[in-house]
Amino acid sequence: MTERATLAAYRGAMRLLAGAAEVASRAPAIPRTWRALGDRLGRFAAEGNAGAAAGPALWMHAASVGELRAVRPLLAALRARRPGRLVLVTTLTRTGLELARQMPEADLAGLLPLDAPEPVHRVLDALRPEAFCFTETEIWPTLLGALAQRGVPAFLVSGRVSTRTAARTAWLRPLYRQALAAVVCCMQGSEDAERVIALGADPGLVHVAGSLKFETVAGEMPAGVRRLGEQLGGRPVLVAGSTHEGEEAAVLDAWAQLLTAHPSLLLLLAPRHPERVEGVARLVTARGLPLERYAAVVSGERAVPREAGVVLLDVMGPLAHCYALGSAAFVGGSLVPVGGHNVLEAARAGRPVLVGPHTATAADAVERILASGGGIRVRSADELAAAVGGLLADPGAAGEMGRRARMAIEAGEGALARHLTIIEGRLAGGTAPRAATA
């Protein structure tokens, strides 16, 4: 297929999708899952901007919860440096939207409009953005093209292009070339920079700026986490965070093996997706294990099991702080082929970090931690049990491993300053100066 044909096919498909969404959104009674169509059609901008301060907006798009947390320091810094702007945050997931609506850095939150002309221009006409920032490799040709036509600078922040993404998107290169032509790309590493250039980015607009995830600050520990810590009374805890289907069973198997030597070991289990909480609860109770839910424990309705038991994290938000309660932290999405999740929160809490073999999504951070001696890679429930057992048997070694993990993450900081140098340089009206590489 020629480049022109690829572009025409994409535009046609997106117009059809937007047309179908428009019709569905106006149905007298639509299913709950379709009620977000108004956002995807860009209506939230006109509705949410009522009464907002006049003037250009700063628009930040982050695909999901992890990316939203990573960009918060950047968003806060931009807001402080450019007062008076309306700050719009968009995302692609319901859980991400819930978090965005709670962010003090955002004046308005919504789902990213469909990449078709009418939804895109509806948002741009309502908000007149001064700048558009987006994370990872969220490439939307219609939106980015419309921004370029209006002279609005677009910045890919904390950009990453994995080998898998580069290979899978080979046939989409015509779309990428057009979309990336005027985008300032702030990439996590030199390999990401090379790959985004291969996808069509202008080499003169590509910078190595590092990962914003290294800059994420957990903030003050919530009162609920403090209350849980008081109930634990210093007992050993294994925290398993961001787990996926198949991993909870493996973690429970590993935990069961550890109980002989450590009968008071508590498991704090945090599924990645909130909608899986009930299923994970059924998995735990089917094994006849004592189970309490975080919300009930921290509210005082229930208490932590006196002996071995499981506390299920059933609310969004506290996981980053809960890692500090653990003797060791397993970060999920890594024993199953998902690609791994954010290991920085566990490392920043100063805890030994355990991951499975599948960590391509978080490769840079994982390799930093492992190379520093701050973490262990495991490949099965048995290996997880052996690694945690060794840490519980030698608290001194576990403490040193946690210290090394935290130092490895601190050594990766500086991305925020590099991003700000690049963005501010571009918004000042000139070519962004070359920031020091990560």
For each residue, the residues with C-beta under 8 A, 3 or more apart:
1: 5 6 9 171
2: 5 6
3: 6 7 174 177
4: 7 8
5: 1 2 8 9
6: 1 2 3 9 10 171 172 174 175
7: 3 4 10 11 141 174 175 178
8: 4 5 11 12
9: 1 5 6 12 13
10: 6 7 13 14 141 175
11: 7 8 14 15 116 142
12: 8 9 15 16
13: 9 10 16 17
14: 10 11 17 18 114 115 116 142
15: 11 12 18 19 116 117
16: 12 13 19 20
17: 13 14 20 21 114 116
18: 14 15 21 22 41 114 116 118 119
19: 15 16 22 23
20: 16 17 23 24
21: 17 18 24 25 37 40 41 114
22: 18 19 25 26 41 118
23: 19 20 26 27
24: 20 21 27 30 34 37
25: 21 22 30 34 37 38 41
26: 22 23
27: 23 24 30
28:
29:
30: 24 25 27 34 35 37
31: 34 35
32: 35
33: 36
34: 24 25 30 31 37
35: 30 31 32 38
36: 33 39 40 94 97 111
37: 21 24 25 30 34 40 41
38: 25 35 41 43 44
39: 36 42 43 44 97 110 111 113
40: 21 36 37 111 112 113 114 119
41: 18 21 22 25 37 38 113 114 118 119 122
42: 39 45 46 113 114 118 119 120 121 122 123 126
43: 38 39 46 47 122
44: 38 39 47 48 108 110 111
45: 42 48 49 88 108 110 113 122 123 126 127
46: 42 43 49 50 122 126
47: 43 44 50
48: 44 45 52 108 110
49: 45 46 52 86 108 126 127
50: 46 47
51:
52: 48 49 86 107 108
53: 84 85 86
54:
55: 84 85 86 128
56: 85 86 127 128 129 130
57: 85 86 87 88 127 128 129 130
58: 75 78 79 82 85 86 87 88 129 130 131 133
59: 88 89 90 127 129 131 132 133
60: 71 74 75 87 88 89 90 106 133 134
61: 89 90 91 112 132 133 134 135 138
62: 67 68 70 71 89 90 91 96 134 135
63: 67 91 92 93 96 135 136 138
64: 67 68 91 92 93 95 96
65: 68 69 93 95 96 99 316
66: 69 70 213 341 342
67: 62 63 64 70 71 91 96 135 136 158
68: 62 64 65 71 72 89 91 96 99 100 103
69: 65 66 72 99 213 216 320 342
70: 62 66 67 135 158 211 212 213 215 216
71: 60 62 67 68 74 75 133 135 157 158 212
72: 68 69 75 76 103 105 216
73: 76 77 212 215 216 217 416
74: 60 71 77 78 133 157 212 215 416 419 420
75: 58 60 71 72 78 79 87 89 103 105 106
76: 72 73 79 80 105
77: 73 74 80 81 416 420
78: 58 74 75 81 82 131 133 420 423
79: 58 75 76 82 83 85 87 105
80: 76 77 83
81: 77 78 420 424
82: 58 78 79 85 130 427
83: 79 80
84: 53 55
85: 53 55 56 57 58 79 82 130
86: 49 52 53 55 56 57 58 107 108 127
87: 57 58 60 75 79 105 106 107 108
88: 45 57 58 59 60 106 107 108 109 110 127 129
89: 59 60 61 62 68 75 100 103 105 106 108 109
90: 59 60 61 62 100 109 110 111 112 113
91: 61 62 63 64 67 68 96 97 99 100 109 111 112
92: 63 64 96 111 112
93: 63 64 65 96 97
94: 36 97 98
95: 64 65 98 99 273 274 316
96: 62 63 64 65 67 68 91 92 93 99 100
97: 36 39 91 93 94 100 101 109 110 111
98: 94 95 101 102 316
99: 65 68 69 91 95 96 102 103 316 317
100: 68 89 90 91 96 97 103 106 109
101: 97 98 106 109
102: 98 99
103: 68 72 75 89 99 100 106 109
104:
105: 72 75 76 79 87 89
106: 60 75 87 88 89 100 101 103 109
107: 52 86 87 88
108: 44 45 48 49 52 86 87 88 89
109: 88 89 90 91 97 100 101 103 106
110: 39 44 45 48 88 90 97
111: 36 39 40 44 90 91 92 97
112: 40 61 90 91 92 140
113: 39 40 41 42 45 90 119 120 122 123 143
114: 14 17 18 21 40 41 42 119 120
115: 14 119 120 140 141 142 143
116: 11 14 15 17 18 119 120 142
117: 15 120 121 142 146
118: 18 22 41 42 121 122
119: 18 40 41 42 113 114 115 116 122 123
120: 42 113 114 115 116 117 123 124 142 143 146
121: 42 117 118 124 125 146
122: 41 42 43 45 46 113 118 119 125 126
123: 42 45 113 119 120 126 127
124: 120 121 127 128 129 146 147 150 152
125: 121 122 128
126: 42 45 46 49 122 123
127: 45 49 56 57 59 86 88 123 124
128: 55 56 57 124 125
129: 56 57 58 59 88 124 132 147 152
130: 56 57 58 82 85 152 427
131: 58 59 78 152 153 154 155 423 427
132: 59 61 129 143 147 152 153 154 155
133: 58 59 60 61 71 74 78 154 155 156 157 423
134: 60 61 62 138 154 155 156 157
135: 61 62 63 67 70 71 138 156 157 158 159 212
136: 63 67 158 159 160
137: 156 159 160 161 165 196
138: 61 63 134 135
139: 144 175 176 179 180
140: 112 115 143 144 179
141: 7 10 115 144 145 175 178 179
142: 11 14 115 116 117 120 145 146
143: 113 115 120 132 140 146 147
144: 139 140 141 147 148 154 179 180 182 183
145: 141 142 148 149 178 179
146: 117 120 121 124 142 143 149 150
147: 124 129 132 143 144 150 152 153 154
148: 144 145 151 152 154 181 182
149: 145 146
150: 124 146 147
151: 148
152: 124 129 130 131 132 147 148
153: 131 132 147 184 426 427
154: 131 132 133 134 144 147 148 182 183 184
155: 131 132 133 134 183 184 185 186 422 423 426
156: 133 134 135 137 159 180 183 184 185 186 187 196
157: 71 74 133 134 135 186 209 212 419 423
158: 67 70 71 135 136 186 188 209 210 211 212 213 415 419
159: 135 136 137 156 185 186 187 188 192 196
160: 136 137 187 188 189 192 211
161: 137 165 166 187 192 195 196 199
162: 165 166 360 361
163: 166 167 195 360
164: 167 168 360
165: 137 161 162 168 169 195
166: 161 162 163 169 170 195 198 199
167: 163 164 170
168: 164 165
169: 165 166 172 173 176 199
170: 166 167 173
171: 1 6
172: 6 169 175 176
173: 169 170 176 177 199 200
174: 3 6 7 177 178
175: 6 7 10 139 141 172 178 179
176: 139 169 172 173 179 180 199 200
177: 3 173 174 180 181 199 200
178: 7 141 145 174 175 181 200
179: 139 140 141 144 145 175 176 183 200
180: 139 144 156 176 177 183 185 196 199 200 201 202
181: 148 177 178 200 201 202
182: 144 148 154 202 205
183: 144 154 155 156 179 180 201 202 205
184: 153 154 155 156 205 207 422 423 426 432
185: 155 156 159 180 193 196 201 205 206 207
186: 155 156 157 158 159 207 209 418 419 422 423
187: 156 159 160 161 190 192 193 196 206 207 208 209
188: 158 159 160 192 208 209 210 211 364 415 438
189: 160 192 193 208 210 211 364 438
190: 187 193 194 208 437
191: 194 195
192: 159 160 161 187 188 189 195 196 208
193: 185 187 189 190 196 197 206 207 208
194: 190 191 197 198
195: 161 163 165 166 191 192 198 199
196: 137 156 159 161 180 185 187 192 193 199 201 206
197: 193 194 200 201 203 206
198: 166 194 195
199: 161 166 169 173 176 177 180 195 196
200: 173 176 177 178 179 180 181 197
201: 180 181 183 185 196 197 205 206
202: 180 181 182 183 205 206
203: 197 206
204: 431
205: 182 183 184 185 201 202 432
206: 185 187 193 196 197 201 202 203
207: 184 185 186 187 193 418 422 432 434 435 437
208: 187 188 189 190 192 193 437 438
209: 157 158 186 187 188 415 418 419 422 435 437 438
210: 158 188 189 214 412 414 415 418 419 438
211: 70 158 160 188 189 214 364 365 412 415 438
212: 70 71 73 74 135 157 158 215 216 415 416 419
213: 66 69 70 158 216 342 344 365
214: 210 211 344 365 409 412 413 414 415
215: 70 73 74 212 413 415 416
216: 69 70 72 73 212 213 342 344 345 348
217: 73
218: 221 320 321 345 348 349
219:
220:
221: 218 225 226 321 324
222: 225 226 317 318 321
223: 226 227 298
224: 227 228 294 298 299 318
225: 221 222 228 229 298 318 321 322 324 325
226: 221 222 223 229 230
227: 223 224 230 231 297 298 300
228: 224 225 231 232 294 297 298 304 311 322 325
229: 225 226 232 324 325
230: 226 227 233
231: 227 228 297 303 304
232: 228 229 235 237 266 304 325
233: 230
234:
235: 232 264 265 266
236: 262 264 265 266 327 392
237: 232 265 266 267 268 325 326 327
238: 251 255 258 265 266 267 268 326 327 328 330 388
239: 268 270 322 323 325 326 328 329 330 346 351
240: 243 247 248 251 267 268 269 270 329 330 332
241: 270 313 319 322 323 329 330 331 332 341 345 346
242: 270 271 272 319 331 332 333 341 342
243: 240 247 248 251 269 270 271 272 280 332 333
244: 247 271 272 332 333 336 338
245: 248 276 336
246: 249 250 335 336
247: 240 243 244 250 251 332 333 335 336 356
248: 240 243 245 251 252 269 271 280 283 284
249: 246 252 253 283
250: 246 247 253 254 335 380 381 384
251: 238 240 243 247 248 254 255 267 269 330 381 384
252: 248 249 255 256 267 283 284 287 289 310
253: 249 250 256 257 381 385
254: 250 251 257 258 381 382 384 385 388
255: 238 251 252 258 259 265 267 308 385
256: 252 253 259
257: 253 254 260 381 382 385 389
258: 238 254 255 261 262 265 385 388 389 392
259: 255 256 262 263 265 308
260: 257 263
261: 258 389 392 393
262: 236 258 259 265 389 392
263: 259 260 307 308
264: 235 236 307 308
265: 235 236 237 238 255 258 259 262 308 392
266: 232 235 236 237 238 304 305 308 309 310 311
267: 237 238 240 251 252 255 309 310 311
268: 237 238 239 240 294 310 311 313 322 325 326
269: 240 243 248 251 280 284 310 311 312 313
270: 239 240 241 242 243 312 313 319 322
271: 242 243 244 248 274 276 277 280 312 313
272: 242 243 244 276 332 333 341
273: 95 276
274: 95 271 277 314 315 316
275:
276: 245 271 272 273 279 280
277: 271 274 280 281 312 314
278: 281 282
279: 276 282 283
280: 243 248 269 271 276 277 283 284 312
281: 277 278 284 285 291 293 312
282: 278 279 285 286
283: 248 249 252 279 280 286 287
284: 248 252 269 280 281 287 289 291 310 312
285: 281 282 288 289 291
286: 282 283
287: 252 283 284
288: 285
289: 252 284 285 308 309 310
290: 305 307 308 309 310
291: 281 284 285 309 310 311 312
292: 296 297 302 303 304 305 309 310 311 312
293: 281 296 297 302 311 312 314
294: 224 228 268 297 298 311 312 313 314 315 318
295: 298 299 314 315
296: 292 293 299 301 302
297: 227 228 231 292 293 294 301 302 303 304 311
298: 223 224 225 227 228 294 295
299: 224 295 296
300: 227
301: 296 297
302: 292 293 296 297
303: 231 292 297 306
304: 228 231 232 266 292 297 309 311
305: 266 290 292 308 309 310 311
306: 303 309
307: 263 264 290
308: 255 259 263 264 265 266 289 290 305
309: 266 267 289 290 291 292 304 305 306
310: 252 266 267 268 269 284 289 290 291 292 305
311: 228 266 267 268 269 291 292 293 294 297 304 305
312: 269 270 271 277 280 281 284 291 292 293 294
313: 241 268 269 270 271 294 318 319 322
314: 274 277 293 294 295
315: 274 294 295 318
316: 65 95 98 99 274
317: 99 222
318: 222 224 225 294 313 315 321 322
319: 241 242 270 313 322 323 345
320: 69 218 323 345 348 349
321: 218 221 222 225 318 324 325 349
322: 225 228 239 241 268 270 313 318 319 325 326
323: 239 241 319 320 326 329 345 346 349 351
324: 221 225 229 321 349 350 351
325: 225 228 229 232 237 239 268 321 322
326: 237 238 239 268 322 323 329 346 349 351
327: 236 237 238 351 388 391 392 395 398
328: 238 239 351 352 354 387 388 391 392 398
329: 239 240 241 323 326 346 349 351 352 353 354
330: 238 239 240 241 251 354 355 384 388
331: 241 242 334 340 341 342 343 346 353 354 355 362
332: 240 241 242 243 244 247 272 335 338 341 356
333: 242 243 244 247 272 336 338 339 340 341 358 361
334: 331 338 339 340 341 355 356 357 358 359
335: 246 247 250 332 356 357 358 378 379 380 384
336: 244 245 246 247 333 356 358
337: 358
338: 244 332 333 334 341 358 361
339: 333 334 358 359 360 361 362
340: 331 333 334 343 355 356 358 359 360 361 362 363 366
341: 66 241 242 272 331 332 333 334 338 361 362
342: 66 69 213 216 242 331 345 362 365
343: 331 340 346 347 353 355 359 362 365 366 369 375
344: 213 214 216 347 348 365 409
345: 216 218 241 319 320 323 342 348 349
346: 239 241 323 326 329 331 343 349 351 353 405
347: 343 344 350 351 353 365 369 374 375 405 406 408 409
348: 216 218 320 344 345 406 409
349: 218 320 321 323 324 326 329 345 346 402 406
350: 324 347 402 403 405 406
351: 239 323 324 326 327 328 329 346 347 402 405
352: 328 329 374 375 376 391 398 401 402 405
353: 329 331 343 346 347 369 374 375 376 405
354: 328 329 330 331 375 376 377 378 384 387 388
355: 330 331 334 340 343 359 362 366 375 376 377 378
356: 247 332 334 335 336 340 359 377 378 379
357: 334 335 377 379
358: 333 334 335 336 337 338 339 340
359: 334 339 340 343 355 356 362 363 366 377
360: 162 163 164 339 340 363
361: 162 333 338 339 340 341
362: 331 339 340 341 342 343 355 359 365 366
363: 340 359 360 366 367
364: 188 189 211 367 368 412
365: 211 213 214 342 343 344 347 362 368 369 409 412
366: 340 343 355 359 362 363 369 370 375
367: 363 364 370 371
368: 364 365 371 372 408 409 411 412
369: 343 347 353 365 366 372 374 375 404 405 408 409
370: 366 367 373 374 375 376 377
371: 367 368 408
372: 368 369 375 404 405 407 408
373: 370 400 401 404
374: 347 352 353 369 370 401 402 403 404 405 406 407 408
375: 343 347 352 353 354 355 366 369 370 372 401 405
376: 352 353 354 355 370 387 401
377: 354 355 356 357 359 370
378: 335 354 355 356 383 384 386 387
379: 335 356 357 383
380: 250 335 383 384
381: 250 251 253 254 257 384 385
382: 254 257 385 386
383: 378 379 380 386 387
384: 250 251 254 330 335 354 378 380 381 387 388
385: 253 254 255 257 258 381 382 388 389
386: 378 382 383 389 390
387: 328 354 376 378 383 384 390 391
388: 238 254 258 327 328 330 354 384 385 391 392
389: 257 258 261 262 385 386 392 393
390: 386 387 393 394 397
391: 327 328 352 387 388 394 395 397 398 401
392: 236 258 261 262 265 327 328 388 389 395 398
393: 261 389 390
394: 390 391 397 398
395: 327 391 392 398 399
396: 399 400
397: 390 391 394 400 401
398: 327 328 352 391 392 394 395 401 402
399: 395 396 402 403
400: 373 396 397 403 404
401: 352 373 374 375 376 391 397 398 404 405
402: 349 350 351 352 374 398 399 405 406
403: 350 374 399 400 406 407
404: 369 372 373 374 400 401 407 408
405: 346 347 350 351 352 353 369 372 374 375 401 402 408 409
406: 347 348 349 350 374 402 403 409 410
407: 372 374 403 404 410 411
408: 347 368 369 371 372 374 404 405 411 412
409: 214 344 347 348 365 368 369 405 406 412 413
410: 406 407 413
411: 368 407 408
412: 210 211 214 364 365 368 408 409 415 438
413: 214 215 409 410 416
414: 210 214 417 418 436 438
415: 158 188 209 210 211 212 214 215 412 418 419 438
416: 73 74 77 212 215 413 419 420
417: 414 420 421 435
418: 186 207 209 210 414 415 421 422 435 436 437 438
419: 74 157 158 186 209 210 212 415 416 422 423 435
420: 74 77 78 81 416 417 423 424
421: 417 418 424 425 432 433 435
422: 155 184 186 207 209 418 419 425 426 432 433 435
423: 78 131 133 155 157 184 186 419 420 426 427 432
424: 81 420 421 427 428
425: 421 422 428 430 431 432 433
426: 153 155 184 422 423 430 431 432
427: 82 130 131 153 423 424
428: 424 425
429:
430: 425 426
431: 204 425 426
432: 184 205 207 421 422 423 425 426 435
433: 421 422 425
434: 207
435: 207 209 417 418 419 421 422 432
436: 414 418
437: 190 207 208 209 418
438: 188 189 208 209 210 211 412 414 415 418
